[in-house]
């Protein structure tokens, strides 16, 4: 019985730990960081934000990740994102708690 209790507790703890998260409102993120935060959510939102920004590249199918050119995204309310700017030379992950930035 103790083994069963341990297994149930472990399963519940794991289920809670894999819940989706959002970006932090007011922070700037590279697309790769957004994908690390929540692949399912941001693999859909990134192409939508890029299209809304007016990027004139090829048609972007749902879930398509653009690496070149790369973009810097601003995080809004509820994990929403908008393109802050296009990063001509790439986007740099500045680490947890810091705004990501474009390479100059």
C-alpha positions in Angstrom: 0.0 0.0 0.0 2.9 2.4 0.8 4.3 1.7 -2.7 1.0 2.6 -4.3 0.8 5.8 -2.3 4.3 6.8 -3.4 3.5 6.1 -7.0 0.3 8.2 -6.9 2.1 11.1 -5.2 5.0 10.9 -7.7 2.6 10.9 -10.7 0.7 13.9 -9.4 3.9 15.8 -8.7 5.1 15.1 -12.3 1.7 16.2 -13.7 1.9 19.6 -11.9 5.6 20.1 -13.0 4.8 19.8 -16.7 2.1 22.4 -16.8 2.4 25.0 -19.6 3.8 28.4 -18.6 3.8 31.8 -20.2 6.5 34.3 -20.9 6.9 37.1 -18.4 4.9 40.2 -19.3 7.2 43.1 -20.2 10.2 41.0 -21.0 11.9 40.5 -24.4 12.5 37.0 -25.8 14.2 35.3 -28.8 11.9 32.8 -30.5 14.1 29.8 -29.3 13.5 30.9 -25.7 9.7 31.1 -26.2 9.8 27.6 -27.7 11.6 26.4 -24.6 9.0 28.0 -22.4 6.0 26.3 -24.1 6.5 24.7 -27.5 2.8 24.0 -28.1 1.7 27.6 -27.4 4.5 29.5 -29.0 5.0 27.3 -32.1 1.6 28.6 -33.1 1.9 32.2 -31.8 5.3 33.0 -33.3 4.3 32.6 -37.0 1.1 34.6 -36.3 3.1 37.4 -34.6 5.6 37.5 -37.5 2.8 37.7 -40.1 1.1 40.5 -38.0 4.5 42.3 -38.0 4.3 42.4 -41.8 7.3 40.1 -42.5 7.2 39.7 -46.3 9.0 36.3 -46.4 7.6 33.1 -47.7 4.3 31.8 -46.4 4.7 30.5 -42.9 2.8 27.2 -42.2 1.5 26.7 -38.7 4.3 25.6 -36.3 7.1 26.8 -38.6 10.1 28.2 -36.8 12.1 30.9 -38.5 15.8 30.9 -37.6 17.0 33.3 -40.3 16.1 36.1 -40.0 15.4 35.9 -36.3 13.1 38.0 -34.3 12.9 39.5 -30.9 9.5 39.3 -29.3 7.9 41.4 -26.5 5.8 39.5 -24.0 2.4 40.9 -23.2 -0.6 40.1 -21.0 -1.4 36.4 -20.6 1.7 35.3 -22.5 0.8 37.1 -25.7 3.6 38.1 -28.0 4.4 40.8 -30.6 7.5 41.2 -32.7 9.7 43.9 -31.1 12.2 43.9 -34.0 13.9 41.8 -36.7 17.4 40.7 -35.6 19.5 40.9 -38.7 22.5 39.2 -37.1 20.7 36.9 -34.7 19.1 37.0 -31.4 20.9 36.4 -28.1 19.5 34.6 -25.0 20.5 36.8 -22.1 19.5 34.2 -19.4 16.7 34.0 -16.9 15.4 37.3 -15.6 17.1 39.3 -18.4 15.8 40.7 -21.6 17.1 38.9 -24.7 18.6 41.1 -27.4 19.5 41.3 -31.1 23.2 41.0 -32.1 24.5 44.2 -33.6 
